[in-house]
């Protein structure tokens, strides 16, 4: 043990001497290698190979002029000109505008004739921002890509010019449809014996109608005619009265028909009568419809025959029906049988303002009805 401590004591100055030599002779490098029998051996070399490589790598130089020439050549191949090249005519800067992602179209109104003309027509650009059509519209040429559609809608179809702005706001994708396809869809309605006024009403009330092919429209009209046993005139009446129903989801319509027939127990002729008088009932949510039907049928004591003749009450707001029925019941005028005195029409009861209801239906001052509403 004593001999080991002696050797460690002697080795300390030797190690200090070696590191001093390394510090002084900076051209030498210390390397740890192994001898023939595998024992570690420390040696000093002037230029290790690995360090020589690092030195050479650091000595590489970049020719920036040549690199910029390569960048300009690549831009000229892709864009036709280098972005660093001087511009002779400043108007060329806006010749091919590139739209950057934005939350609204307001940034491009001053530079886009198309957006300016659409605003004059009454198009709501804020609504277009909420759809994916904003960038598409901004890149259109008004004369070539928009004006022909406006002429077709106003001259050939008969949509009033004052409604074009609202039409394009709701359905800007009409500008993606082929003009020939639109004419074919109009000709289809004419072949189905729709008058020009009826065609104008259909397109004005349902701007998305022209997005559907003639095959899709024909299948849907055939479905309504077969499922509800409608005649040709009744199909045309339904289409003109509520054209949105024709292009709605058939699954939703089938579910609603099941509710009316099976859950509410309306007869086939009653279902048909309700459809033709108030088709928007088929656009309601089934649960909302059932809640309203339950109140009218069980609380107001109205049978299905009467409901089929005045189905509009099912389409009104439930809270309003409850308020007005409650007031009529309080003053003793909740009488909905047309064969008895003091008859109150279900259709008229759910129309108009509260003041009109109090004066014309309840025959009471509006202040009395207002006080009743405050007690609820």
C-alpha positions in Angstrom: 0.0 0.0 0.0 2.9 2.3 0.9 4.5 1.7 -2.5 1.3 2.6 -4.4 1.0 5.9 -2.6 4.7 6.7 -3.4 4.1 6.1 -7.1 1.0 8.3 -7.2 3.0 11.1 -5.4 5.8 10.8 -8.0 3.3 10.8 -11.0 1.7 14.1 -10.1 4.6 16.4 -11.1 5.1 14.4 -14.3 1.4 15.0 -15.3 1.8 18.7 -14.6 4.9 18.9 -16.7 3.1 17.2 -19.7 0.2 19.7 -19.6 2.6 22.6 -19.5 4.3 21.2 -22.5 1.0 21.0 -24.4 0.1 24.6 -23.4 3.5 25.9 -24.7 3.8 23.8 -27.8 0.4 24.6 -29.3 1.4 23.1 -32.6 1.3 19.6 -31.0 -1.8 17.7 -30.1 -2.3 15.1 -27.5 -3.8 11.8 -28.7 -4.7 8.7 -26.7 -4.1 5.5 -28.7 -3.4 1.8 -27.9 -0.1 -0.1 -28.4 0.2 -3.6 -29.9 -0.9 -5.4 -26.7 -3.9 -3.1 -26.1 -2.5 -0.9 -23.4 -3.4 2.8 -23.6 -0.6 5.1 -24.8 -0.4 8.9 -24.9 1.4 10.4 -27.9 1.9 13.9 -29.4 1.4 14.6 -33.1 1.8 17.8 -34.9 -1.2 17.6 -37.4 -3.9 14.9 -36.6 -5.8 13.9 -39.8 -9.2 14.6 -38.3 -8.3 18.2 -37.4 -6.8 18.7 -40.8 -10.2 18.0 -42.3 -11.9 20.4 -40.0 -9.4 23.1 -40.9 -10.0 22.5 -44.6 -13.8 22.7 -44.1 -13.5 26.0 -42.3 -11.4 27.4 -45.2 -14.3 26.9 -47.8 -15.4 30.2 -49.4 -18.9 31.0 -50.9 -19.1 33.0 -54.1 -22.2 35.2 -53.3 -22.3 36.8 -56.7 -22.6 33.4 -58.4 -25.3 32.3 -55.9 -27.4 35.4 -56.6 -27.1 34.8 -60.3 -28.4 31.2 -59.8 -31.4 32.5 -57.7 -32.3 35.1 -60.3 -32.2 32.5 -63.1 -34.5 30.2 -61.1 -37.0 33.0 -60.4 -37.0 33.9 -64.1 -37.8 30.3 -65.1 -40.7 30.1 -62.6 -42.2 33.6 -62.8 -41.0 35.0 -66.1 -38.9 37.7 -64.4 -36.7 38.1 -61.4 -38.3 39.9 -58.4 -35.0 41.8 -58.0 -35.1 43.1 -61.5 -36.0 46.8 -61.9 -39.5 47.7 -63.1 -39.8 50.1 -66.0 -43.6 50.6 -65.7 -45.1 50.8 -62.2 -48.5 49.7 -63.5 -47.0 46.3 -64.2 -46.7 45.8 -60.4 -50.5 45.4 -60.3 -50.9 43.6 -63.6 -51.0 40.1 -61.9 -51.9 40.6 -58.3 -51.2 37.7 -56.0 -53.8 37.5 -53.1 -52.4 36.7 -49.8 -54.4 35.0 -47.1 -56.7 37.5 -45.3 -59.7 37.5 -43.1 -61.7 39.9 -45.3 -61.8 41.2 -48.9 -61.7 44.9 -47.8 -57.9 45.0 -48.6 -58.6 44.3 -52.3 -61.6 46.5 -53.0 -59.6 49.5 -54.2 -57.6 47.3 -56.6 -60.3 45.0 -57.8 -62.9 46.2 -60.2 -64.9 43.0 -59.7 -65.3 43.6 -56.0 -66.2 47.2 -56.6 -69.0 46.2 -59.1 -70.3 43.5 -56.8 -70.6 46.0 -54.0 -72.6 48.3 -56.2 -75.0 45.4 -56.9 -75.4 44.9 -53.2 -73.2 41.8 -52.6 -72.3 41.4 -48.9 -68.5 40.9 -48.9 -68.5 40.0 -45.2 -70.7 37.0 -46.0 -68.4 36.0 -48.8 -65.5 36.1 -46.3 -67.2 33.4 -44.2 -67.2 31.0 -47.2 -64.4 29.6 -49.4 -65.6 31.7 -52.3 -63.9 35.0 -51.3 -60.6 34.4 -53.0 -62.3 32.8 -56.0 -64.5 35.9 -56.5 -61.6 38.4 -56.1 -59.7 36.8 -58.9 -62.5 36.9 -61.4 -62.7 39.4 -64.3 -66.1 41.2 -63.9 -66.7 41.6 -67.7 -65.7 38.1 -68.7 -66.6 36.0 -65.6 -69.5 37.8 -63.8 -71.4 39.9 -66.2 -72.6 37.0 -68.4 -74.2 35.4 -65.4 -75.9 38.6 -64.3 -77.4 39.0 -67.8 -78.6 35.4 -67.8 -80.3 35.8 -64.4 -81.9 39.1 -65.2 -82.7 38.8 -68.9 -83.4 35.1 -69.4 -84.7 34.1 -66.0 -86.2 37.3 -64.8 -84.6 37.8 -61.4 -85.0 41.5 -60.5 -81.7 43.4 -60.7 -82.2 44.6 -57.1 -82.2 41.0 -55.9 -78.9 40.0 -57.7 -76.8 41.2 -54.8 -78.7 39.0 -52.4 -78.7 36.1 -54.9 -74.8 36.2 -55.3 -74.3 36.7 -51.6 -76.2 33.5 -50.9 -74.8 31.5 -53.8 -71.5 32.8 -55.2 -70.7 29.3 -56.4 -73.2 29.9 -59.2 -70.3 31.6 -61.0 -68.5 28.2 -61.1 -71.4 26.6 -63.0 -71.3 26.4 -66.8 -73.7 28.8 -68.5 -74.8 26.0 -70.9 -75.6 23.8 -67.9 -77.7 26.6 -66.4 -79.7 27.0 -69.6 -80.3 23.3 -69.8 -81.7 23.4 -66.2 -84.0 26.3 -67.2 -85.2 24.4 -70.3 -86.0 21.4 -68.1 -88.4 23.5 -66.0 -90.0 24.8 -69.2 -90.5 21.2 -70.4 -92.2 20.4 -67.1 -94.7 23.1 -67.9 -93.6 25.7 -65.4 -94.5 29.2 -66.5 -91.9 31.9 -66.8 -93.2 33.6 -63.7 -93.0 30.4 -61.8 -89.4 29.8 -62.9 -88.5 33.3 -61.8 -90.1 32.7 -58.4 -88.3 29.4 -57.9 -84.9 30.7 -58.7 -85.4 33.9 -56.7 -86.6 32.1 -53.6 -84.0 29.3 -53.9 -80.7 30.6 -55.4 -79.1 27.1 -55.0 -81.6 25.6 -57.4 -79.4 26.1 -60.4 -76.5 24.3 -58.7 -78.4 21.0 -59.1 -78.4 19.0 -62.3 -81.6 18.2 -64.2 -81.2 14.5 -63.2 -81.1 15.4 -59.5 -84.1 17.8 -59.8 -86.1 15.2 -61.7 -85.5 12.5 -59.1 -86.6 14.8 -56.3 -89.8 16.0 -58.0 -90.6 12.3 -58.7 -90.1 11.5 -55.1 -92.6 14.1 -53.9 -95.1 13.1 -56.5 -94.9 9.4 -55.6 -94.5 9.7 -51.8 -97.4 12.1 -51.3 -99.6 11.1 -54.3 -99.4 14.5 -55.9 -100.7 15.5 -59.3 -98.6 17.4 -61.8 -100.2 20.7 -60.8 -99.7 19.9 -57.1 -96.0 19.2 -57.8 -95.7 22.6 -59.5 -97.6 24.3 -56.7 -95.4 22.8 -54.0 -92.2 23.7 -56.0 -93.2 27.3 -56.4 -94.5 27.7 -52.9 -91.4 26.4 -51.1 -88.6 25.5 -53.6 -86.1 25.0 -50.8 -87.9 21.9 -49.8 -87.2 20.2 -53.2 -83.4 20.6 -52.8 -83.4 19.7 -49.1 -82.0 16.5 -47.7 -84.3 13.6 -48.6 -83.4 11.8 -45.4 -84.7 14.7 -43.3 -87.9 14.8 -45.3 -88.5 11.1 -44.9 -87.9 11.2 -41.2 -90.4 14.1 -40.9 -92.9 12.2 -43.0 -92.7 9.3 -40.6 -93.3 11.5 -37.7 -96.4 13.1 -39.2 -97.8 9.8 -40.4 -96.9 7.4 -37.6 -96.3 9.4 -34.5 -99.0 12.0 -35.0 -101.4 9.6 -36.8 -102.4 11.9 -39.7 -104.3 10.2 -42.6 -102.7 10.2 -46.0 -105.0 12.9 -47.4 -104.4 15.0 -44.3 -100.6 14.7 -44.8 -101.0 15.8 -48.3 -103.1 18.8 -47.3 -100.6 19.8 -44.6 -97.7 19.6 -47.1 -99.4 21.7 -49.7 -100.5 24.4 -47.2 -97.4 24.6 -45.0 -94.5 22.7 -46.6 -91.9 24.4 -44.4 -93.1 22.1 -41.6 -90.9 19.4 -43.2 -87.9 21.7 -42.6 -88.4 21.7 -38.9 -86.6 19.5 -36.4 -88.7 16.5 -35.4 -88.5 17.2 -31.7 -89.6 20.8 -32.1 -92.5 19.7 -34.3 -93.6 17.0 -31.7 -93.5 19.5 -28.8 -95.7 22.0 -30.8 -98.0 19.2 -31.9 -98.4 17.9 -28.4 -99.4 21.4 -27.0 -101.9 22.1 -29.8 -103.4 18.6 -29.7 -103.5 17.9 -25.9 -103.6 21.3 -24.3 -105.6 23.3 -26.8 -107.7 20.2 -27.6 -107.4 20.5 -31.4 -108.0 17.4 -33.4 -106.0 16.3 -36.5 -108.8 17.2 -38.9 -108.8 20.8 -37.7 -105.0 20.9 -37.6 -104.8 19.7 -41.2 -107.0 22.6 -42.3 -105.0 25.2 -40.3 -101.4 23.7 -40.0 -99.7 27.1 -39.9 -100.0 27.1 -36.1 -97.5 24.2 -36.0 -94.9 26.4 -37.8 -95.2 29.4 -35.4 -93.0 29.7 -32.3 -94.2 27.6 -29.4 -93.8 30.2 -26.7 -96.0 32.6 -28.7 -98.7 30.0 -29.1 -98.6 29.3 -25.3 -98.8 33.0 -24.5 -101.7 33.8 -26.8 -103.7 30.6 -25.9 -103.2 31.3 -22.2 -104.5 34.9 -22.6 -107.5 33.7 -24.7 -108.3 31.1 -22.0 -108.1 33.7 -19.3 -110.6 36.0 -20.9 -112.8 33.1 -22.0 -112.2 33.3 -25.7 -110.2 30.1 -26.3 -112.7 28.8 -28.7 -111.3 27.2 -31.9 -114.4 25.4 -33.2 -115.6 27.1 -36.4 -119.2 25.9 -35.8 -119.5 27.8 -32.5 -119.7 31.5 -31.6 -116.6 33.6 -30.7 -114.6 31.4 -33.1 -110.8 32.1 -33.2 -108.9 31.1 -36.3 -105.7 29.1 -35.6 -104.1 30.6 -38.6 -104.9 34.2 -37.5 -104.0 33.6 -33.9 -100.4 32.9 -34.7 -99.9 35.9 -37.1 -99.1 39.5 -36.5 -97.6 41.4 -33.7 -98.8 41.3 -30.1 -100.7 44.5 -30.5 -102.5 43.2 -33.6 -103.4 40.0 -31.8 -104.8 41.8 -28.7 -106.8 44.3 -30.8 -108.1 42.1 -33.7 -108.2 38.5 -32.2 -108.6 38.9 -28.4 -110.6 42.1 -28.7 -108.9 43.5 -25.7 -106.6 46.6 -25.2 -103.0 45.9 -25.8 -102.1 47.2 -22.3 -104.2 44.4 -20.8 -102.4 41.7 -22.9 -99.0 43.4 -22.0 -99.8 43.2 -18.3 -100.7 39.5 -18.7 -97.4 38.8 -20.4 -95.5 40.5 -17.5 -97.1 38.0 -15.1 -95.7 34.9 -16.9 
